[in-house]
Amino acid sequence: MMRPHRAESFRDRWNAVQGEFVDRPREAVEQADELVGDLLEELSWMFRNQRADLEQAWSDEEGSTENLRVALRRYRELFDRLLSM
């Protein structure tokens, strides 16, 4: 999940983009494109880090069935989050 202050920052930037549209529509759309790109990069980074944390958690262990069950459950949660976007 994105940290609340980061989400707020993106919302603030979006509000600024919308405010520009009336006077400078082309610039507002260009800013919207950049903002969406920045958000996609942040989300990609966030999910890649979550995946790396998951991988490290199960690959460093002996691989007991219980540890692997927990790892699979966490992967399923991440998978479901990704699909729900």
N, CA, C and O atoms as CSV, one atom per row, in Angstrom:
chain,resi,resn,atom,element,x,y,z
A,1,MET,N,N,0.846,-1.175,0.000
A,1,MET,CA,C,0.000,0.000,0.000
A,1,MET,C,C,0.895,1.243,0.000
A,1,MET,O,O,1.921,1.294,0.678
A,2,MET,N,N,0.482,2.223,-0.768
A,2,MET,CA,C,1.241,3.470,-0.845
A,2,MET,C,C,1.081,4.243,0.461
A,2,MET,O,O,0.001,4.288,1.050
A,3,ARG,N,N,2.160,4.838,0.889
A,3,ARG,CA,C,2.116,5.636,2.115
A,3,ARG,C,C,1.158,6.813,1.922
A,3,ARG,O,O,1.109,7.416,0.849
A,4,PRO,N,N,0.397,7.132,2.973
A,4,PRO,CA,C,-0.598,8.206,2.848
A,4,PRO,C,C,-0.013,9.535,2.377
A,4,PRO,O,O,-0.644,10.228,1.579
A,5,HIS,N,N,1.173,9.905,2.849
A,5,HIS,CA,C,1.741,11.196,2.436
A,5,HIS,C,C,2.107,11.186,0.946
A,5,HIS,O,O,2.030,12.221,0.284
A,6,ARG,N,N,2.502,10.026,0.420
A,6,ARG,CA,C,2.817,9.942,-1.017
A,6,ARG,C,C,1.533,10.042,-1.839
A,6,ARG,O,O,1.496,10.739,-2.853
A,7,ALA,N,N,0.492,9.354,-1.408
A,7,ALA,CA,C,-0.793,9.428,-2.111
A,7,ALA,C,C,-1.315,10.857,-2.092
A,7,ALA,O,O,-1.828,11.351,-3.096
A,8,GLU,N,N,-1.185,11.510,-0.963
A,8,GLU,CA,C,-1.624,12.908,-0.846
A,8,GLU,C,C,-0.840,13.810,-1.797
A,8,GLU,O,O,-1.406,14.708,-2.421
A,9,SER,N,N,0.455,13.565,-1.902
A,9,SER,CA,C,1.289,14.344,-2.816
A,9,SER,C,C,0.818,14.181,-4.262
A,9,SER,O,O,0.742,15.155,-5.012
A,10,PHE,N,N,0.505,12.944,-4.644
A,10,PHE,CA,C,0.000,12.717,-6.001
A,10,PHE,C,C,-1.362,13.400,-6.200
A,10,PHE,O,O,-1.622,13.971,-7.259
A,11,ARG,N,N,-2.217,13.341,-5.193
A,11,ARG,CA,C,-3.523,14.018,-5.295
A,11,ARG,C,C,-3.352,15.530,-5.428
A,11,ARG,O,O,-4.040,16.171,-6.223
A,12,ASP,N,N,-2.442,16.088,-4.657
A,12,ASP,CA,C,-2.183,17.526,-4.746
A,12,ASP,C,C,-1.697,17.904,-6.143
A,12,ASP,O,O,-2.135,18.900,-6.718
A,13,ARG,N,N,-0.794,17.101,-6.673
A,13,ARG,CA,C,-0.305,17.361,-8.030
A,13,ARG,C,C,-1.449,17.265,-9.038
A,13,ARG,O,O,-1.527,18.069,-9.967
A,14,TRP,N,N,-2.343,16.278,-8.857
A,14,TRP,CA,C,-3.474,16.133,-9.774
A,14,TRP,C,C,-4.381,17.354,-9.693
A,14,TRP,O,O,-4.833,17.857,-10.722
A,15,ASN,N,N,-4.650,17.833,-8.493
A,15,ASN,CA,C,-5.492,19.019,-8.337
A,15,ASN,C,C,-4.870,20.225,-9.032
A,15,ASN,O,O,-5.582,21.029,-9.633
A,16,ALA,N,N,-3.556,20.354,-8.955
A,16,ALA,CA,C,-2.868,21.454,-9.641
A,16,ALA,C,C,-3.009,21.321,-11.152
A,16,ALA,O,O,-3.212,22.316,-11.847
A,17,VAL,N,N,-2.902,20.102,-11.663
A,17,VAL,CA,C,-3.066,19.865,-13.108
A,17,VAL,C,C,-4.464,20.279,-13.542
A,17,VAL,O,O,-4.627,20.974,-14.546
A,18,GLN,N,N,-5.457,19.861,-12.800
A,18,GLN,CA,C,-6.833,20.221,-13.155
A,18,GLN,C,C,-7.041,21.727,-13.143
A,18,GLN,O,O,-7.754,22.271,-13.986
A,19,GLY,N,N,-6.416,22.394,-12.185
A,19,GLY,CA,C,-6.549,23.851,-12.097
A,19,GLY,C,C,-5.931,24.576,-13.276
A,19,GLY,O,O,-6.333,25.696,-13.593
A,20,GLU,N,N,-4.965,23.960,-13.928
A,20,GLU,CA,C,-4.304,24.568,-15.084
A,20,GLU,C,C,-5.111,24.433,-16.372
A,20,GLU,O,O,-4.873,25.174,-17.326
A,21,PHE,N,N,-6.052,23.510,-16.414
A,21,PHE,CA,C,-6.686,23.160,-17.676
A,21,PHE,C,C,-7.394,24.338,-18.356
A,21,PHE,O,O,-7.267,24.518,-19.567
A,22,VAL,N,N,-8.113,25.113,-17.609
A,22,VAL,CA,C,-8.900,26.194,-18.210
A,22,VAL,C,C,-8.008,27.188,-18.947
A,22,VAL,O,O,-8.322,27.597,-20.065
A,23,ASP,N,N,-6.910,27.574,-18.331
A,23,ASP,CA,C,-6.037,28.573,-18.943
A,23,ASP,C,C,-5.003,27.967,-19.893
A,23,ASP,O,O,-4.606,28.606,-20.867
A,24,ARG,N,N,-4.573,26.752,-19.616
A,24,ARG,CA,C,-3.522,26.140,-20.433
A,24,ARG,C,C,-3.819,24.650,-20.627
A,24,ARG,O,O,-3.165,23.809,-20.010
A,25,PRO,N,N,-4.784,24.317,-21.465
A,25,PRO,CA,C,-5.216,22.922,-21.592
A,25,PRO,C,C,-4.108,21.973,-22.066
A,25,PRO,O,O,-3.972,20.873,-21.531
A,26,ARG,N,N,-3.324,22.381,-23.051
A,26,ARG,CA,C,-2.269,21.488,-23.546
A,26,ARG,C,C,-1.244,21.190,-22.455
A,26,ARG,O,O,-0.843,20.041,-22.272
A,27,GLU,N,N,-0.825,22.217,-21.739
A,27,GLU,CA,C,0.149,22.023,-20.671
A,27,GLU,C,C,-0.427,21.139,-19.563
A,27,GLU,O,O,0.283,20.321,-18.978
A,28,ALA,N,N,-1.715,21.313,-19.283
A,28,ALA,CA,C,-2.355,20.493,-18.255
A,28,ALA,C,C,-2.344,19.018,-18.658
A,28,ALA,O,O,-2.074,18.147,-17.831
A,29,VAL,N,N,-2.634,18.742,-19.917
A,29,VAL,CA,C,-2.614,17.350,-20.377
A,29,VAL,C,C,-1.193,16.794,-20.360
A,29,VAL,O,O,-0.992,15.631,-20.008
A,30,GLU,N,N,-0.221,17.596,-20.728
A,30,GLU,CA,C,1.179,17.149,-20.660
A,30,GLU,C,C,1.573,16.844,-19.214
A,30,GLU,O,O,2.251,15.851,-18.949
A,31,GLN,N,N,1.150,17.693,-18.288
A,31,GLN,CA,C,1.441,17.470,-16.870
A,31,GLN,C,C,0.723,16.214,-16.363
A,31,GLN,O,O,1.271,15.462,-15.556
A,32,ALA,N,N,-0.492,15.995,-16.836
A,32,ALA,CA,C,-1.238,14.791,-16.439
A,32,ALA,C,C,-0.504,13.539,-16.916
A,32,ALA,O,O,-0.410,12.549,-16.191
A,33,ASP,N,N,0.009,13.596,-18.133
A,33,ASP,CA,C,0.761,12.467,-18.668
A,33,ASP,C,C,1.994,12.192,-17.813
A,33,ASP,O,O,2.282,11.040,-17.489
A,34,GLU,N,N,2.710,13.229,-17.452
A,34,GLU,CA,C,3.903,13.081,-16.616
A,34,GLU,C,C,3.535,12.544,-15.231
A,34,GLU,O,O,4.220,11.677,-14.689
A,35,LEU,N,N,2.462,13.063,-14.676
A,35,LEU,CA,C,2.030,12.630,-13.352
A,35,LEU,C,C,1.658,11.149,-13.353
A,35,LEU,O,O,2.049,10.411,-12.449
A,36,VAL,N,N,0.916,10.717,-14.349
A,36,VAL,CA,C,0.541,9.308,-14.434
A,36,VAL,C,C,1.790,8.445,-14.600
A,36,VAL,O,O,1.879,7.372,-14.002
A,37,GLY,N,N,2.747,8.892,-15.395
A,37,GLY,CA,C,4.008,8.174,-15.534
A,37,GLY,C,C,4.745,8.053,-14.213
A,37,GLY,O,O,5.268,6.988,-13.888
A,38,ASP,N,N,4.789,9.143,-13.442
A,38,ASP,CA,C,5.441,9.121,-12.131
A,38,ASP,C,C,4.736,8.147,-11.182
A,38,ASP,O,O,5.383,7.409,-10.439
A,39,LEU,N,N,3.415,8.158,-11.220
A,39,LEU,CA,C,2.649,7.260,-10.361
A,39,LEU,C,C,2.896,5.798,-10.746
A,39,LEU,O,O,3.068,4.945,-9.876
A,40,LEU,N,N,2.912,5.519,-12.027
A,40,LEU,CA,C,3.193,4.152,-12.472
A,40,LEU,C,C,4.579,3.691,-12.038
A,40,LEU,O,O,4.754,2.545,-11.622
A,41,GLU,N,N,5.552,4.570,-12.132
A,41,GLU,CA,C,6.904,4.221,-11.684
A,41,GLU,C,C,6.927,3.933,-10.184
A,41,GLU,O,O,7.553,2.970,-9.741
A,42,GLU,N,N,6.252,4.760,-9.419
A,42,GLU,CA,C,6.220,4.557,-7.972
A,42,GLU,C,C,5.530,3.245,-7.622
A,42,GLU,O,O,6.018,2.486,-6.784
A,43,LEU,N,N,4.398,2.978,-8.262
A,43,LEU,CA,C,3.696,1.724,-7.987
A,43,LEU,C,C,4.525,0.518,-8.403
A,43,LEU,O,O,4.564,-0.488,-7.695
A,44,SER,N,N,5.183,0.618,-9.541
A,44,SER,CA,C,6.034,-0.473,-9.999
A,44,SER,C,C,7.156,-0.725,-9.002
A,44,SER,O,O,7.427,-1.874,-8.654
A,45,TRP,N,N,7.802,0.322,-8.547
A,45,TRP,CA,C,8.862,0.204,-7.552
A,45,TRP,C,C,8.330,-0.439,-6.271
A,45,TRP,O,O,8.970,-1.319,-5.695
A,46,MET,N,N,7.165,0.008,-5.840
A,46,MET,CA,C,6.579,-0.496,-4.604
A,46,MET,C,C,6.287,-1.997,-4.713
A,46,MET,O,O,6.613,-2.760,-3.804
A,47,PHE,N,N,5.679,-2.414,-5.814
A,47,PHE,CA,C,5.345,-3.823,-5.971
A,47,PHE,C,C,6.592,-4.685,-6.201
A,47,PHE,O,O,6.646,-5.826,-5.742
A,48,ARG,N,N,7.579,-4.156,-6.898
A,48,ARG,CA,C,8.830,-4.912,-7.065
A,48,ARG,C,C,9.503,-5.143,-5.709
A,48,ARG,O,O,10.034,-6.224,-5.451
A,49,ASN,N,N,9.478,-4.132,-4.851
A,49,ASN,CA,C,10.059,-4.285,-3.517
A,49,ASN,C,C,9.291,-5.295,-2.679
A,49,ASN,O,O,9.890,-6.075,-1.940
A,50,GLN,N,N,7.966,-5.284,-2.791
A,50,GLN,CA,C,7.167,-6.259,-2.044
A,50,GLN,C,C,7.486,-7.676,-2.518
A,50,GLN,O,O,7.604,-8.599,-1.713
A,51,ARG,N,N,7.621,-7.834,-3.820
A,51,ARG,CA,C,7.961,-9.154,-4.363
A,51,ARG,C,C,9.342,-9.589,-3.881
A,51,ARG,O,O,9.527,-10.743,-3.495
A,52,ALA,N,N,10.305,-8.680,-3.901
A,52,ALA,CA,C,11.656,-9.014,-3.443
A,52,ALA,C,C,11.641,-9.413,-1.967
A,52,ALA,O,O,12.341,-10.347,-1.574
A,53,ASP,N,N,10.859,-8.724,-1.154
A,53,ASP,CA,C,10.742,-9.080,0.263
A,53,ASP,C,C,10.154,-10.478,0.427
A,53,ASP,O,O,10.608,-11.260,1.262
A,54,LEU,N,N,9.138,-10.782,-0.381
A,54,LEU,CA,C,8.535,-12.110,-0.321
A,54,LEU,C,C,9.545,-13.187,-0.714
A,54,LEU,O,O,9.672,-14.213,-0.045
A,55,GLU,N,N,10.249,-12.938,-1.797
A,55,GLU,CA,C,11.218,-13.918,-2.277
A,55,GLU,C,C,12.313,-14.162,-1.239
A,55,GLU,O,O,12.706,-15.303,-0.996
A,56,GLN,N,N,12.791,-13.099,-0.640
A,56,GLN,CA,C,13.843,-13.238,0.358
A,56,GLN,C,C,13.336,-14.029,1.566
A,56,GLN,O,O,14.074,-14.835,2.134
A,57,ALA,N,N,12.097,-13.806,1.952
A,57,ALA,CA,C,11.547,-14.461,3.138
A,57,ALA,C,C,11.518,-15.976,2.983
A,57,ALA,O,O,11.838,-16.690,3.933
A,58,TRP,N,N,11.148,-16.479,1.826
A,58,TRP,CA,C,11.066,-17.940,1.699
A,58,TRP,C,C,12.356,-18.567,1.198
A,58,TRP,O,O,12.611,-19.737,1.483
A,59,SER,N,N,13.170,-17.834,0.468
A,59,SER,CA,C,14.373,-18.444,-0.086
A,59,SER,C,C,15.495,-18.546,0.949
A,59,SER,O,O,16.396,-19.371,0.798
A,60,ASP,N,N,15.451,-17.723,1.991
A,60,ASP,CA,C,16.480,-17.763,3.030
A,60,ASP,C,C,16.206,-18.829,4.092
A,60,ASP,O,O,17.074,-19.140,4.907
A,61,GLU,N,N,15.021,-19.372,4.074
A,61,GLU,CA,C,14.605,-20.318,5.105
A,61,GLU,C,C,14.890,-21.749,4.666
A,61,GLU,O,O,15.199,-22.014,3.504
A,62,GLU,N,N,14.778,-22.648,5.610
A,62,GLU,CA,C,14.937,-24.064,5.323
A,62,GLU,C,C,13.852,-24.548,4.373
A,62,GLU,O,O,14.030,-25.555,3.688
A,63,GLY,N,N,12.757,-23.857,4.328
A,63,GLY,CA,C,11.685,-24.253,3.430
A,63,GLY,C,C,10.706,-25.211,4.067
A,63,GLY,O,O,10.189,-26.113,3.408
A,64,SER,N,N,10.448,-25.014,5.360
A,64,SER,CA,C,9.447,-25.857,6.007
A,64,SER,C,C,8.111,-25.646,5.309
A,64,SER,O,O,7.856,-24.595,4.721
A,65,THR,N,N,7.287,-26.640,5.386
A,65,THR,CA,C,5.975,-26.555,4.745
A,65,THR,C,C,5.192,-25.361,5.268
A,65,THR,O,O,4.510,-24.684,4.498
A,66,GLU,N,N,5.278,-25.097,6.549
A,66,GLU,CA,C,4.543,-23.965,7.129
A,66,GLU,C,C,5.067,-22.641,6.586
A,66,GLU,O,O,4.274,-21.768,6.234
A,67,ASN,N,N,6.368,-22.477,6.513
A,67,ASN,CA,C,6.935,-21.242,5.966
A,67,ASN,C,C,6.541,-21.060,4.506
A,67,ASN,O,O,6.237,-19.950,4.070
A,68,LEU,N,N,6.549,-22.138,3.770
A,68,LEU,CA,C,6.168,-22.063,2.355
A,68,LEU,C,C,4.671,-21.773,2.203
A,68,LEU,O,O,4.269,-21.073,1.274
A,69,ARG,N,N,3.845,-22.307,3.107
A,69,ARG,CA,C,2.409,-22.022,3.076
A,69,ARG,C,C,2.162,-20.535,3.310
A,69,ARG,O,O,1.350,-19.921,2.619
A,70,VAL,N,N,2.855,-19.964,4.274
A,70,VAL,CA,C,2.720,-18.533,4.566
A,70,VAL,C,C,3.188,-17.714,3.369
A,70,VAL,O,O,2.549,-16.732,2.990
A,71,ALA,N,N,4.303,-18.122,2.780
A,71,ALA,CA,C,4.815,-17.408,1.605
A,71,ALA,C,C,3.807,-17.448,0.464
A,71,ALA,O,O,3.562,-16.434,-0.189
A,72,LEU,N,N,3.224,-18.620,0.223
A,72,LEU,CA,C,2.246,-18.728,-0.860
A,72,LEU,C,C,1.020,-17.862,-0.584
A,72,LEU,O,O,0.479,-17.239,-1.498
A,73,ARG,N,N,0.582,-17.822,0.676
A,73,ARG,CA,C,-0.553,-16.965,1.028
A,73,ARG,C,C,-0.237,-15.496,0.770
A,73,ARG,O,O,-1.086,-14.755,0.275
A,74,ARG,N,N,0.987,-15.073,1.105
A,74,ARG,CA,C,1.382,-13.677,0.873
A,74,ARG,C,C,1.475,-13.374,-0.622
A,74,ARG,O,O,1.102,-12.286,-1.060
A,75,TYR,N,N,1.971,-14.331,-1.401
A,75,TYR,CA,C,1.995,-14.143,-2.851
A,75,TYR,C,C,0.571,-14.012,-3.396
A,75,TYR,O,O,0.308,-13.175,-4.260
A,76,ARG,N,N,-0.346,-14.841,-2.890
A,76,ARG,CA,C,-1.733,-14.756,-3.350
A,76,ARG,C,C,-2.328,-13.388,-3.044
A,76,ARG,O,O,-3.042,-12.827,-3.876
A,77,GLU,N,N,-2.047,-12.843,-1.868
A,77,GLU,CA,C,-2.540,-11.513,-1.507
A,77,GLU,C,C,-1.991,-10.451,-2.457
A,77,GLU,O,O,-2.727,-9.572,-2.905
A,78,LEU,N,N,-0.703,-10.534,-2.759
A,78,LEU,CA,C,-0.098,-9.581,-3.693
A,78,LEU,C,C,-0.679,-9.755,-5.084
A,78,LEU,O,O,-0.995,-8.774,-5.757
A,79,PHE,N,N,-0.821,-10.991,-5.514
A,79,PHE,CA,C,-1.409,-11.300,-6.819
A,79,PHE,C,C,-2.817,-10.713,-6.938
A,79,PHE,O,O,-3.149,-10.084,-7.942
A,80,ASP,N,N,-3.637,-10.920,-5.915
A,80,ASP,CA,C,-5.007,-10.381,-5.926
A,80,ASP,C,C,-5.011,-8.851,-5.970
A,80,ASP,O,O,-5.829,-8.243,-6.661
A,81,ARG,N,N,-4.095,-8.243,-5.230
A,81,ARG,CA,C,-4.000,-6.768,-5.275
A,81,ARG,C,C,-3.661,-6.284,-6.678
A,81,ARG,O,O,-4.250,-5.325,-7.176
A,82,LEU,N,N,-2.715,-6.951,-7.303
A,82,LEU,CA,C,-2.311,-6.552,-8.645
A,82,LEU,C,C,-3.458,-6.712,-9.636
A,82,LEU,O,O,-3.672,-5.848,-10.486
A,83,LEU,N,N,-4.188,-7.806,-9.531
A,83,LEU,CA,C,-5.318,-8.025,-10.440
A,83,LEU,C,C,-6.464,-7.058,-10.225
A,83,LEU,O,O,-7.212,-6.760,-11.157
A,84,SER,N,N,-6.608,-6.564,-8.997
A,84,SER,CA,C,-7.732,-5.670,-8.698
A,84,SER,C,C,-7.500,-4.242,-9.146
A,84,SER,O,O,-8.398,-3.405,-9.054
A,85,MET,N,N,-6.313,-3.961,-9.626
A,85,MET,CA,C,-6.012,-2.584,-10.029
A,85,MET,C,C,-6.615,-2.272,-11.374
A,85,MET,O,O,-6.465,-1.157,-11.874
